[in-house]
Amino acid sequence: MTISYALIEYLSTTTTTTTTITISKCDVEANVAGGGTSGQAGAVRWGIAMCLRSFVDQEMLEAMRLAGLLTRDYRRRERKKFGQEGARRKYTWKKR
């Protein structure tokens, strides 16, 4: 996947300036698949943060943790239930 402008814009708006300075010192090549641009950008951001974790000092690590860069987003798609149209939507119920 080619990194799009939307991906770069999302990464630049969601990272702190100190982290952005650290990231600009190295080259990053990432392959992501599935999901939309926002989800892919979040995955790349989390992956970069996990890689940088072993190269930064304890003070920078704490700043990254407070910025939320080391927290993974575990939200997933809810499954469709049987007897329903979807995960939450029910079939139309008619009393008469």
Residue frames as qw, qx, qy, qz and C-alpha x, y, z in Angstrom:
[[0.000, 0.888, 0.459, 0.000, 0.00, 0.00, 0.00],
 [0.363, 0.415, -0.037, 0.834, 1.24, 3.46, -0.79],
 [0.225, -0.497, -0.525, 0.653, 0.98, 5.84, 2.13],
 [0.143, 0.730, 0.482, 0.462, -1.63, 8.38, 1.14],
 [0.074, 0.458, -0.147, 0.873, -1.86, 12.04, 2.06],
 [0.641, -0.556, -0.151, -0.508, -4.78, 11.29, 4.41],
 [0.887, -0.246, -0.314, 0.231, -2.64, 8.76, 6.27],
 [0.511, 0.184, -0.241, 0.804, 0.22, 11.22, 6.71],
 [0.211, -0.530, -0.015, -0.821, -2.18, 13.97, 7.78],
 [0.786, -0.502, -0.246, -0.263, -3.80, 11.69, 10.37],
 [0.819, -0.132, -0.309, 0.466, -0.43, 10.63, 11.77],
 [0.321, 0.313, -0.168, 0.878, 0.77, 14.22, 12.03],
 [0.380, -0.546, -0.054, -0.745, -2.37, 15.42, 13.83],
 [0.845, -0.445, -0.204, -0.218, -2.51, 12.57, 16.34],
 [0.812, -0.071, -0.295, 0.499, 1.10, 12.48, 17.47],
 [0.352, -0.883, -0.060, 0.305, 2.86, 14.83, 19.84],
 [0.350, 0.897, -0.271, 0.014, 5.63, 17.11, 18.64],
 [0.338, -0.643, 0.687, 0.001, 8.36, 15.26, 20.56],
 [0.754, 0.082, 0.651, 0.026, 7.30, 11.97, 19.02],
 [0.635, 0.760, 0.137, -0.016, 7.13, 13.56, 15.57],
 [0.063, 0.870, -0.489, -0.030, 10.69, 14.81, 15.98],
 [0.534, -0.365, 0.763, 0.013, 11.84, 11.31, 16.97],
 [0.766, 0.385, 0.514, -0.022, 10.01, 9.71, 14.02],
 [0.472, 0.873, -0.086, -0.091, 11.54, 12.19, 11.56],
 [0.197, -0.731, 0.644, 0.113, 15.01, 10.86, 12.43],
 [0.406, -0.132, 0.894, 0.138, 14.33, 7.43, 10.89],
 [0.403, 0.133, -0.579, -0.696, 12.82, 5.96, 7.74],
 [0.534, 0.089, 0.708, -0.454, 9.55, 4.06, 8.11],
 [0.403, 0.124, -0.688, -0.591, 8.17, 1.55, 5.63],
 [0.429, 0.049, 0.740, -0.515, 4.87, -0.08, 6.59],
 [0.294, -0.099, -0.785, -0.536, 2.51, -2.52, 4.89],
 [0.365, 0.141, 0.624, -0.677, -1.10, -2.42, 6.07],
 [0.227, -0.148, -0.797, -0.539, -4.14, -4.23, 4.73],
 [0.282, -0.552, -0.784, -0.022, -7.84, -4.08, 5.46],
 [0.214, -0.689, -0.430, 0.542, -9.93, -1.41, 7.09],
 [0.274, 0.923, 0.215, 0.166, -10.16, 2.25, 6.14],
 [0.453, 0.615, -0.245, 0.598, -7.54, 4.97, 6.07],
 [0.374, -0.719, 0.275, -0.517, -8.17, 6.02, 9.67],
 [0.929, -0.322, 0.158, -0.093, -7.85, 2.47, 10.98],
 [0.857, 0.309, -0.084, 0.403, -4.72, 1.85, 8.93],
 [0.177, 0.730, -0.268, 0.603, -3.20, 5.10, 10.17],
 [0.631, -0.628, 0.260, -0.375, -3.94, 4.10, 13.75],
 [0.987, -0.079, 0.072, 0.117, -2.31, 0.72, 13.18],
 [0.648, 0.511, -0.165, 0.540, 0.80, 2.31, 11.66],
 [0.156, -0.770, 0.257, -0.562, 0.96, 4.83, 14.51],
 [0.822, -0.486, 0.217, -0.204, 0.74, 2.06, 17.12],
 [0.948, 0.150, -0.001, 0.279, 3.37, -0.02, 15.30],
 [0.404, 0.662, -0.229, 0.588, 5.79, 2.90, 15.10],
 [0.425, -0.722, 0.273, -0.474, 5.26, 3.65, 18.80],
 [0.949, -0.281, 0.140, -0.022, 5.99, 0.03, 19.70],
 [0.815, 0.351, -0.086, 0.453, 9.22, 0.11, 17.66],
 [0.154, 0.728, -0.235, 0.625, 10.36, 3.42, 19.14],
 [0.720, -0.652, -0.016, -0.238, 9.67, 2.14, 22.66],
 [0.915, -0.228, 0.005, 0.333, 12.98, 0.29, 22.84],
 [0.598, 0.366, 0.020, 0.713, 15.06, 3.21, 21.54],
 [0.101, -0.753, -0.008, -0.650, 13.88, 6.09, 23.75],
 [0.164, 0.201, -0.694, 0.672, 14.62, 6.98, 27.35],
 [0.143, -0.423, -0.846, 0.291, 12.20, 6.55, 30.26],
 [0.094, 0.464, 0.234, -0.849, 11.05, 10.18, 30.17],
 [0.322, 0.225, -0.506, -0.768, 10.09, 9.96, 26.50],
 [0.253, -0.172, -0.944, -0.126, 8.39, 6.62, 27.12],
 [0.023, -0.478, -0.676, 0.560, 6.22, 8.20, 29.81],
 [0.222, 0.425, -0.079, -0.874, 5.34, 11.08, 27.45],
 [0.317, 0.073, -0.767, -0.554, 4.33, 8.57, 24.77],
 [0.178, -0.319, -0.917, 0.160, 2.20, 6.67, 27.28],
 [0.071, 0.512, 0.438, -0.735, 0.44, 9.85, 28.44],
 [0.278, 0.351, -0.348, -0.823, -0.20, 10.81, 24.80],
 [0.803, 0.199, 0.382, -0.412, -1.93, 7.45, 24.30],
 [0.487, 0.597, -0.556, -0.313, 0.51, 6.15, 21.72],
 [0.074, 0.298, -0.946, 0.104, 1.22, 2.89, 23.55],
 [0.524, 0.164, 0.649, -0.526, -2.43, 1.93, 24.01],
 [0.022, 0.045, 0.858, 0.512, -3.92, -0.46, 21.48],
 [0.555, 0.097, 0.045, -0.825, -7.47, -0.01, 20.18],
 [0.195, -0.031, 0.980, -0.026, -9.21, -3.36, 20.66],
 [0.585, 0.377, 0.281, -0.661, -12.56, -2.44, 19.07],
 [0.141, -0.044, 0.898, 0.415, -13.79, -5.04, 16.59],
 [0.480, -0.078, -0.423, -0.764, -16.85, -5.57, 14.44],
 [0.533, -0.062, 0.659, -0.526, -19.74, -7.12, 16.35],
 [0.058, 0.012, 0.941, 0.332, -20.99, -10.37, 14.88],
 [0.545, -0.123, -0.325, -0.763, -24.44, -10.87, 13.36],
 [0.371, -0.065, 0.814, -0.443, -26.80, -12.77, 15.63],
 [0.089, -0.225, -0.895, -0.375, -29.20, -15.41, 14.33],
 [0.087, -0.686, -0.714, 0.109, -32.86, -14.36, 14.28],
 [0.063, -0.823, -0.102, 0.555, -31.84, -10.74, 13.61],
 [0.604, 0.793, 0.057, 0.064, -31.00, -8.67, 10.56],
 [0.456, 0.663, -0.399, 0.440, -27.60, -7.71, 11.88],
 [0.410, 0.102, -0.674, 0.606, -25.59, -7.31, 15.05],
 [0.067, 0.181, 0.533, -0.824, -28.12, -5.00, 16.71],
 [0.459, 0.107, -0.211, -0.857, -30.96, -4.53, 14.22],
 [0.427, 0.146, 0.854, -0.258, -33.99, -6.74, 14.70],
 [0.024, 0.321, 0.772, 0.548, -36.56, -7.86, 12.16],
 [0.335, -0.254, -0.048, -0.906, -39.73, -5.78, 12.06],
 [0.017, -0.198, -0.917, 0.345, -42.07, -6.97, 14.81],
 [0.400, -0.232, -0.318, -0.828, -45.79, -6.81, 14.06],
 [0.315, -0.025, 0.748, -0.583, -48.28, -7.49, 16.80],
 [0.639, 0.416, 0.509, -0.398, -51.25, -7.96, 14.44]]
